[in-house]
Amino acid sequence: MKIFSITALLFLHSISHANGISNQGLCSTGEISLFNCNLKSKNASLCVNEAKNRMQYRIGTEAKKDFTYPQIQKSNGYGFKLSTTPYPGGGENRIRFTNGIYSYFIYDITRSQQDTTPLDSIQKAGIVVYTNGKRIANIKCENSETSISSLAFEILQREEFSYDIDTD
């Protein structure tokens, strides 16, 4: 029963509404968006080409990508790792990757404000960047209902949920 509840929660949590902006974000034709974060004038997207098992994180606009990781898409051996933890009335999912001295955490959080009232839930998502153990950026998504796609749970390598990050 617990597995069914978690699966149902993850399915419901993976549904997002982008208020007129494509859920594909910066992903190209033939790619699937594992995460799409709408920012003021940009997007941050984690895209996967399932046929070639290649993944890439991008931030910027369709016309100009400010940052891509990895620069050239490679097979899925380049360090995107998924971790999860349950909370009363929700949970937290993270995808972590490192680029040199920088650690990136893509996150989505669903938490009930009151354990007995699931309708009063908090949903937030974003990207936190750390270097040498210090948070240098916390980019919060404007599309508050965004989440890590259920496909990420099928294809990404898992790791323990052990990193203490500040998403506030």
Secondary structure, 3 states (H helix, E strand, C coil): CHHHHHHHHHHHHCCCCCCCCCCCCCCCCCCEEEEEEECCCCEEEEEEECCCCEEEEEEECCCCEEEEECCCCCECCCCCEEEEEEECCEEEEEEEEEECCEEEEEEEEEEEEECCEEEEEEEEEEEEEEECCEEEEEEECCCCCCCCCHHHHHHCEECCCCCCCCCC
